[in-house]
Amino acid sequence: MATVRIPKAAQEAFAAAVAAEVVATFKDDSGLDWYYPWGTREVDHLEVALLPGGDEVMLRMSSDRAATIVCPIERWYELVGRMTPPGQGPQEA
C-alpha cells in the first residue's frame, strides 16, 4: 500500500480544471492516459488515470510518480464532489 499526499492546492487546481474541462493528458509506458490540469506540467500537480474497465482510478503526485493509490470509482466521485474549485465557493460578505 502506498500513501500519496495530495496538497490542497493540487486538489483545487485539478477540480477547477475538471470543472472547466481544461485538462491535459499524456500516455505512460504501460498505455495508461494520465490527466492533469492544463499548464501545470512543470509544477507539482495531481495526476489521475482511469483504469481499464472504468471501475477504479489511480492517483499520484507528479513529484512522486512511483507512489500511486487506487480507489474505486465511487470513492473518486465522493472525493471530487467534496472539492470546491477556486472562486466557486461560498461568497464572503
HUUR-V841787 format. One record per helix or strand of 3 or more residues. SS is the DSSP state (H for helix, E for strand). FROM is the first residue (numbers start at 1). TO is the last residue. If there is no record, write none. Layout:
ss=SS from=FROM to=TO
ss=SS from=FROM to=TO
This chain:
ss=H from=8 to=19
ss=E from=23 to=27
ss=E from=33 to=37
ss=E from=46 to=50
ss=E from=56 to=61
ss=H from=62 to=64
ss=E from=69 to=72
ss=H from=73 to=82
